[in-house]
Amino acid sequence: MSDLTRQQFGNYRLIRLLGQGGFADTYLGEQIYLRTYAAMKIVQTQLAQDDQGTFFREAQTIAYLRHPNIVRLLDFGVESSRNIPYLVMDYAPNGTLRQRHSRGEVLPVSRVVPYVKQIAAALQYAHDHKVIHRDVKPENMLVGAENEILLADFGIAVVESSRIQTQSTIAGTMNYMAPEQIRGKPIPASDQYALAVVVYRLLYRNGHPT
């Protein structure tokens, strides 16, 4: 997708690109009336007219998730001139767990355990509300203002359920995927599998324990 900086989606103007993923690009957006900031996820594929109702229903489900370790979905919509769906989420300015701990860095158990407890609590809450994340990885674990860990990017659940992706596209990140998710049949345990991979990679380097 081409750079959409300075373009407007709903009541938000895109300020700068924050990151790119397999199904959407994330921008820093500014609310044009309130002058507040949010993370804007712009889906890379147009939404078919028949899928808009499903997209809205699934986005409403995500918007109702309220947990101290889940990034809130603030708003969503479809940019009418191009039929591009977008999601508006809380902006966490302290970056991601991946940025805090670079690839190959080995952490002590005492450092990893608090991360796991927070993300596991977020996933349990989501699963209790019938939502599967599908893309648990360090890049989707944000660092909050109080150094709490926030699970982000529940938008992939909306996209997957809305059939925006083509059948040849697998939602998620291959290195963290459970076998059943690779087969296109994710279940709540698929998120737990991905979290276990995250933990393994934080505690081990090249297969050697810390």
N, C-alpha and C positions, 0 to 999 in steps of 0.2 A: 504494500500500500504506500502511496506517495505521502510525503510529509504534509500533515494537515495543520501545522502550527499557524496560529492567528485566525483559523476558521472557527465558526460558532456552531455548537451543538446544543440545542435547547437554550437555556439561559447561561450557558458556559462558553467562554472563549478559551481555546487551547493555547497555552503559553509556551510550553516546550515539551519535547519528547522525553519521557522518563525511561522507557524500555520497550522492547519488542518481543512478542511471543509467537507461538505457533498458530494462534487463532485470533489474536488481537494485539493492538499497539496501545501502550499506556502513556497518557499525557498528563502534565500538570494543567489543570483547568482553573479559571477564575470565574466566579459567579459575577455576572456583569452588573448586577444591582447591589448585592451585598458586599462585593469585593472580598469574598472569602475564597479559599483554595480547596480544591478537591482533586482526587485522582480520577482521570477519565479513561475508561477502557473502550476503545473504538474497535468494534469487530471488523475483521478484514473481509468478510463476505456479506453480500447483500442478503437481506431477509425477504423471502418470498411472502407474498400477500397472505397466503394460507397459513403461514407459520407465525404471524404477528400475535394472534390471540394466545398461542402457546407460550411465546416469548414473554408476553406481559404477565401471564399467570405464574410462570416459573420465577420471573424477576420479583414478583410480589411475595412469593414464598421466601426468597433469599432476604428481601427487605425486612421481613418479620424476625429474622434471627437477631437476637440481642444477647450478646455474651461478652464479657470483658476481654476475651482473647480472640475475638472475631472482628475483622474490619467491617464496619457498617456499610451497607448499600444505601445511599442517600436518595438516588433518583435513577431513572432509566427512561429510554425512549428510542424512537427511530427517526433519524434525520430524513425528512420527507423527500427532499430533492434527489437523494441518492439511495434511499431505502437502506441506510446503514444503521444497524442497532448500536446503542452505546449504553454504558453503565457508569454511574457516578458514585464514587466511594470516598470515605474518609482518607485524607492524605496524611501519611506518616513520614515526617521529614527526616527521621534518623536512619533511613535505609533498611536494608534487609539483613537477615542472618548470614547470607552468603557474603555480603559486603563486610560484615563485622568479622567473620572468620573465613579467610581465604582458603581456596582449594589446597588440600594437603596439610592444613594445620590440624594438629591433634590436640584435643581438649581433655582435661581431666573429667572423671565421672561427676565430680561435685559441680562442675560447670554445666554439664549436659542435662543432668536430672531436672533442674528447674525449667529448662526449655521443653523437655518431654512432657512434664506435668501440665504445662500451660497448653501446649498444642493438643495433647490427648484430651484434656477437658473440653477444648473447643470442638474437636471432632466428635466426642460423645454427645455434646449438645446438638450438633448438626445432625448426627445420625438419629437422635431421638426425635428430630423434626423431619425425618425421612429425606434428608439431603446428603448426598455423597459428594465429597469435594472433587475427587478425580485427579488432582495435580498437587499433592503434598510434596514440597521440596523446599530447600533453604531460601530460594529466590522468592517464595510466596509466604515467608515468615518475616514480618516486619517488626522493627523495634519501635515501640511507642515512646511517648514523652517521659514516662517513668521507668523506662527500660523494660517494660513488659513486652512479651512476644505476642504478636497479633497474626492470626492466620488470615491471609488475604486470598483474593482471586477465586472466590466462590462463583464468579461469573461463568467459569467453564461449565458448571452444572447447568446454568441457564442455557448456554449455547448448545450443549449436548442434548438437553431435553427438547429444545426448540428445533432440532434437526437442521440447524444452520450449516453444520459441517457436512461435507460430502461423505458418502459411505466409505470412501477409501481413506479418510482421515481418522486417526485414532486420537481421542481426546486424552491429553496428559503428556508426561515426559517419560520416554522409554526407559531410562536408567532407573526409574523409581516405580515402574509399573509391575503390579502383580500379574500372574499368568492369565487369570480370568479377565482382567481389564484389557490385556493385549488382544484377547479374543472378542472384545467388544461387549463384555458382560460384567461391568464393575459392580461390586457389592460393598457394604460398609467396611468389611475386612480388607478391601483393596487399599483404603486409606491408611489402615493400621500397618499394612505391609510397607507402604511408602514411608511412613514415619519410622519404621524399623530400619529401613535402608538409610535414612537420614542419620539416625543414631549411630549405626555402624560406621558410617563415613566420618562422623565427628570423633569417634573413639579410636578408630584404627587408621593406619596409613600403610598401604601396600600389604594389607593382611597381617601386620604385626601389631599386637596390642600395646596400648600405652602403659 
